[in-house]
């Protein structure tokens, strides 16, 4: 046999079939897992950001009070109101709203994870708001700065797991309307 005859007996090269789209290659699986992880991470971050909106608002109000402070009792009154709103956010409303004097300071110690309210400068929250400040009784700047520092730390530290973590505002429910089977 000659070389030409041998070449004539050869058949064309058959290419394999194109691979199907399923199952995808490992790279596609990794990409899908990465995208799902990024989506879940973004949802977690958005929920956490929304859940801490009250904290950002409280810190903003606290910063406003610090800027407006001139050693007067009015700022301490507003600070006491702010801390009560923060405490209501972290603890059940019934416990916080009725707390006064030592009970109030104990609530603040609990949510702030400290004892500086009952044993330290935080006790001034129960005294200064109700005092008629004259020039000789004006709040000292050091005490006021310590009180602002303590309240800021409390706002930053407060954990919604310390209490019920419920929003003090009632949840919107279904609109009242006719019951099933009733006609208007």
SEGU-152314 format. One record per residue: residue in three letters; x, y, z of N, C-alpha, C, O in turn. Coordinates in pm, whole numbers, plus 32768, in hexadecimal, padded with zeros to 4 digits. Last residue first. Example, Ala and Ser with C-alpha at 12.3 -4.5 7.8 and 13.67 -1.06 7.14 Angstrom:
<pts>
ser85057F1F82C485577F9682CA850A80038313853D80728324 ala85277DC7830C84CE7E3E830C85287EB6830C85907EB4834E 
</pts>
This chain:
<pts>
unk645291FE95A2645C928995CD63DF92D295A863D3934A95C4 unk642390BD96266417911B95B8641B91A695EF63EC91C1965D unk64E18FA796926492901D96B064909078963764F0907F95EA unk658D8EE1964D65018EC4964464A78F3A9665642D8F319656 unk66888F4A972466658EF296B565CF8ED296BA659A8EAD9723 unk6657909A9796667D901097A866518FBD972F65FF8FE996E0 unk66C591D5971E665A91739734669590E7974266F790C49701 unk67E4925697CF678492539763671A91EB977E671791B097EA unk691192EC9828689192B29852682E92BB97DF6827931F9798 unk6A3D9289978869D692F09799695592AE97C8693092449796 unk6B3491D798396AD391E197CC6A6B924A97ED6A47925F9861 unk6C2C92A898DA6BE3922C98C56B84923B98506B8392A2980C unk6D67931F99256CEB933598DA6CA992AE98BE6CE99250988F unk6DD493049A756DE092D799EB6D5E92F499A16CF292E399DA unk6E0B941C9B4A6DC193A39B256DD493849A916DE193DD9A3D unk6F5194769BBC6EDA949A9B6F6E8F941B9B4A6ECE93B69B2D unk703194069C2E6FC694349C856F48945E9C3C6EDD94689C79 unk70A392D69BAD709193639B91701E93949BE86FB693549BEE unk714991F39C7F70D692199C2F70D392AF9C1C70FD92FC9C73 unk720391839D1E722E91B09C9B71BD91DC9C4271CD91EA9BC9 unk71E5912E9E1B719490EB9DB671C291109D2B71AA90C69CCC unk733191499E7E72A491469EA3725890FA9E3A728590949E06 unk7422910A9E09741C911C9E9A738D91169ECB737290E29F38 unk741A91099CFE740290879D3C73FE90939DD373DB90339E18 unk746592009CB373D691E69CB373B5915D9CED734191409D0A unk755392A49D6F7536922E9D1E74A192149D25746692139D91 unk761C93C09D7F759B93839D9C757F93129D38759193209CC0 unk770694439D39770D93BB9D6E768893749D78768392F99D7B unk76BF95439CE3770C94EC9C89770A945C9CB6770D94029C62 unk763C95A49DC475F3959B9D46763C953C9CE675FC94EE9CA0 unk7713959B9E79769B95499E90764D95389E0F762094CA9DF0 unk77C096569E0E77EB95CA9E177772956E9E2B776D95009DF4 unk7720973A9E36774597109DAE776F967D9DAD774796329D55 unk771997439F4D769D972B9F0376B997029E74767196AE9E3D unk782B97749F8677E896FD9FB8776996DE9F687751966B9F43 unk7853986D9F0B78A497F99EE2785E97789F0B785797199EBD unk779F990D9F9D778E98FB9F0C77DA98819EDA77A798369E87 unk781798F8A09B778F98C7A086777498B09FF17737984C9FCC unk790A9974A06A790898E8A093787F98AAA07D78739838A052 unk78AC9A75A02D78F49A289FC778F799949FE978E8993F9F92 unk783E9AB6A12977E89AB1A0B2782A9A61A04277E79A12A000 unk79209AB5A1C878B39A58A1E378599A48A169782F99D9A148 unk79B39B83A14C79EA9AFBA154797C9A94A16D797A9A2AA130 unk790E9C5FA16E792A9C30A0E779609BA2A0E8793F9B52A091 unk780E9C56A262789C9C64A23F78B29C26A1B678719BC4A190 unk76E29D0BA25C77259C8AA24777B79CA1A22277D79CF5A1CD unk76B19E05A35276BA9DDBA2C777099D59A2BB77669D40A308 unk768F9E7AA442766E9DECA43876799DB8A3AA764D9D48A38D unk76BE9F85A42D771A9F39A48176FF9EA3A47B77519E54A4AB unk75EF9FDCA383767A9FE8A35676DA9F97A3AB773E9F67A377 unk74F59EDBA39575219F65A3A375B49F69A37F75EF9F02A35F unk74099DFDA32474979E20A32174A89EB7A33174729F06A2E5 unk733C9D3EA3C3733A9DC5A38F73C89DFAA39673FA9E1EA401 unk732A9BEAA36B73689C52A3BC73599CD8A37673699CE3A2FC unk72E19B1DA2CE727A9B56A32372AE9BC5A37E72669BF8A3D3 unk73BF9ABEA24473499AECA1F872E29B33A24D72929B80A217 unk747C9A74A31874879AF0A2CB74089B19A28073E89B90A27F unk74289971A37C743099E9A3CE74289A68A37A73D49ABFA394 unk7433989EA2D173BC98A6A32773BA9926A37973539945A3B5 unk752598C0A25474AC98C3A201742D98CDA25573C798FFA226 unk75E6988FA30F75C0991AA2FA75459927A2A17503998FA2A1 unk762C9789A2FF75C697AEA3617597983DA352752C9861A384 unk7707977DA25A7682976AA21F7611978DA27E75A297ABA251 unk77F09781A2EB77BC9800A2B8773097F3A27D76EA9857A270 unk77B09664A3BA780796CCA38277BA9746A3547754976DA38C unk770B9598A407777E95B6A45B77D2962AA42A78339650A46C unk763C958AA34A761B9582A3D8768F95AEA430767895E6A49B unk76D495B4A25F765B9601A278763995FFA30D761C9668A348 unk77A89506A25377C59595A25E774995EBA27477559660A298 unk77AC9402A22077729429A2A1778894BEA2BB777C94ECA32C unk77479368A0E777A393B3A13C776393C5A1C476F1939DA1DA unk76A19337A009770392D5A03477729318A08677E99304A06F unk75CC93CD9FBF765094019F9C76C193A69FC4773593C29FA6 unk74F79344A0287500934E9F97758893809F6A75B393629EFB unk753B9353A13D752792D2A0FB753692DEA063757A928DA025 unk75499465A17275BF940FA18975B2938CA13C7613935CA101 unk743F94AAA13974AB94DEA0E4752C948FA0F675759478A096 unk73C29421A20B73A093FFA1807410942FA123743A93E6A0CA unk743294ADA2E0744E941DA2D2742F93EFA2457478939EA20C unk73C195A7A2BD74539598A2AF747B9506A29E74DA94E7A257 unk72B79563A2F272DB9599A27073719589A257739A9562A1EA unk72C99519A3FE729D94B6A39B72C794E2A30E72F39491A2BD unk7311960EA4727371959FA473734A9532A40F73A294F6A3D0 unk723596D0A3BD72A896D6A4187304965CA408733E9647A39E unk714795F5A32171749679A35071EC9666A3AB720495F9A3DF unk708B954CA22C71039551A27F712795E0A2A371269639A24E unk6FBD953EA1776F999557A20270139562A25E7003957FA2D4 unk703E9509A0856FED9581A0926FCC95A1A1236FC09617A146 unk70BD940EA0A8710B9489A09B70B89505A0B870E69560A0FD unk6FF9934AA0BA70639351A12070A993D8A11E70CC940EA187 unk6F5B93769FDA6F1D937CA05D6F86938AA0CB6F6F93CFA12E unk700A934A9EFE6FDA93D19F1C6FA193DC9FAA6FB494429FEC unk7126927C9F1F709492879F147064930F9F47709193409FAF unk724D930E9E85720992C79EF1717292D19EDC714493269E90 unk72A393A39DA972EC932A9DD072A192D49E3572B6925A9E39 unk71F8947A9D8A721794299D14725493A39D3D723C933E9CFC unk720094E99E83718294AD9E56719894569DDC715493F19DCA unk7305954E9E7D72E494E09ED87262949C9EB0725794219EBA unk72E3961D9DC5734095B09DA7731F95379DFE731D94C69DCD unk723196BE9E54720896869DD2726196119DAB723195AD9D76 unk72D496FF9F2C725A96B39F45722896749EC271FA96029EC2 unk739797959EAC73BE97149EE7734396C09F08734A96459F01 unk72FA98749E63733998209DFD735D97989E35734497329DF4 unk72BF98D89F62725298AB9F0B7289984F9E9E724C97E89E7F unk73C0991E9FB3737598BB9FFF730298829FAC72E8980A9FAF unk73F699E59EF97448996C9EF9740298FC9F45740798889F1C unk73409AA69F4973309A689EC4738199E89EBA735699889E7A unk73B39ADFA04373289AAFA03973139A679FB572DA99FA9FB0 unk74A99B409FF174A69AC4A03E74189A8BA04074079A11A03E unk74569C2A9F7774979BC49F2574959B3E9F6E74829AD69F2F unk73F59CB2A059739B9C909FEC73D69C229F92738E9BC89F67 unk74C59CF4A0FF74729C82A12374179C57A0B173EF9BE3A0AA unk76009D47A062757A9D66A09575289CE9A0AB75439C80A070 unk76F89D409FEE76EF9D2BA07D76659D47A0B676589D5DA12E unk76BC9D569EE977089DC59F2476FE9DBA9FBB76FB9E20A000 unk76859C959DCA76979C9B9E5B76EC9D129E8377539D2F9E47 unk76689C6F9CBF76179CD89CFB76309CE99D9075F79D439DCE unk770B9B969C87772C9C179C4976E09C8A9C8B77129CFA9C8F unk76829AD39D16770B9AF69D3C77319B7E9D04776E9BD09D48 unk75959ACA9C8375939AF79D0E761E9B1E9D3F762D9B809D88 unk75F39A659B9275B59AE99B9575B29B219C2275CB9B989C37 unk7647996A9BE576AB99C99BB376739A579BB276BB9AB79BCE unk754D98FE9C2175B1990E9C8B761B99739C60764399C89CAF unk74DE98F29B2374A199489B88750399649BFB750999D39C2E unk758E98329AB8758598B69A7B7548991A9ADE7579998A9AEB unk7556975A9B5B75DD97939B5D75DF981E9B1F762898769B4C unk744C972D9B10746C97509B9B74F6978F9BA5750997EF9BF0 unk746F96E99A03741F975F9A25743E978C9AB4744898049ACE unk750495FF9A20753F967199D874F496F299FA7531975B9A0B unk744695659AA974C695869AEA750895FD9AA6753D96569AE9 unk737C954999EC735E958D9A6973DF95B89AAF73E496259AE9 unk740194AE992E73DA9538990C73BB9587998B73DD95FD9993 unk744193A6994A748E94069998746C9497997774B494F299A0 unk73A393259893738B930A992173D4936E997A73A9938899EA unk7417937697A2739193A597C573759394985A733793EA9898 unk750792EA97B7750A937B97AA748393B697D0747C941B9817 unk74A991E497BA74F39218982E74F592B0982C74E792F19894 unk743991D696BB73E591C39731742891FA97AE73E792379802 unk752291FF962174B1925E9616745692519691742B92B696C9 unk75BA911E966A75EC91A59685757B920B96817575926396D7 unk7516904E9609753790569697756590E296BC753B91189722 unk7519908A94F6749B908C954174B3909795D6746D90E1961B unk762B906694C275EE90E994AE756A90F494F9754D915B9535 unk76438F5394FC768F8FB5954876559041953B764D908A959E unk759D8EEB9433757A8ED794C075C48F3A9519758B8F6F9578 unk76348F40935175A98F6A9363757E8F5C93F475418FB7942B unk77278EB9937A77248F4C937676978F81938B76848FE593D0 unk76CA8DAE936B77088DE193E577088E7993EA76EC8EB39453 unk76768DAA926176148D9392CB764A8DC7935176018E05939E unk776E8DD791E377008E3691D276968E26923E76628E899271 unk77FB8CF09237782C8D75925877BD8DDD924D77B08E3292A5 unk77618C2791BF776E8C2C9251779D8CB6927F776D8CEA92E3 unk778D8C6990B077058C6B90E777098C74918076BD8CC091BB unk78A38C3E909F786C8CC3908777DF8CD090C177BD8D3690FC unk78AC8B2C90D078EE8B88912C78B88C16911B78A38C5D917D unk78218AD28FEE77EE8AB59074782A8B1590DA77E48B4A9130 unk78CD8B298F2678468B618F2C78068B488FB477BE8B9D8FE9 unk79AC8A898F5E79B78B1B8F6579308B5E8F6E79208BC18FB6 unk795A89878F23796E89AE8FAF79788A458FC0794F8A7B9027 unk785D898D8E1F78E589778E4F78F189AF8EDE789D89FC8F0A unk770E890A8E32777289718E1677FA894D8E51780588F88EAA unk769087DB8DA276AC882E8E17771888958DF7777388798DAA unk761288AA8CA8760088738D2D764B87F28D3B7642879F8CE1 unk764C88E78BAA765489558C0A764189248C99765D896D8CF8 unk772887F58B0976A6882E8B2C76B6889C8B94772188AD8BCE unk783288138A1C780187F18AA2777C88368ABD776488A58A8D unk7812879988CF7824880D892877EE87E889B2778787A589BC unk78AA865E8882783586B5888D7855872A88EA78A887208945 unk79ED865387DD798D862888427918868A8846792286FA8814 unk7A24862C867B7A31867C86F579CC864B875B795F861D8736 unk7AC8854885B97A46856885F27A5C85B486757A9D858286D1 unk7B86856784967B88856D85297AFD859585587AC485F78528 unk7B3B848A83807B4B850E83BC7B48850384557B1084A5848D unk7BF9835A83477B7D83A683507B99842E83917C01844283D0 unk7CD482B882607CBD830482DC7C39835082D67C0F837F826C unk7CF6825381647CAA820281C37C8D824C82477C3682238294 unk7D9E830680EC7D14830280BE7CBD82B1811C7C4482C88123 unk7E9482C881597E558346817E7DC2834881557D7183888199 unk7EC681D980D37EB681D981657E70825981957E1C825481EE unk7EE082357FD07E7381D97FF07E5A81D480877DE881CD80B4 unk7FC782CE7FE77F48830D7FC07ED382B37FE27E6B82E5800E unk808C8210801B806D8278807F7FE782B980617F9D82DA80BE unk802680D27FB48073814D7FA9804281B080137FDD819E8056 unk80527F8B80008000800080008057807C800080BF80888042 
</pts>
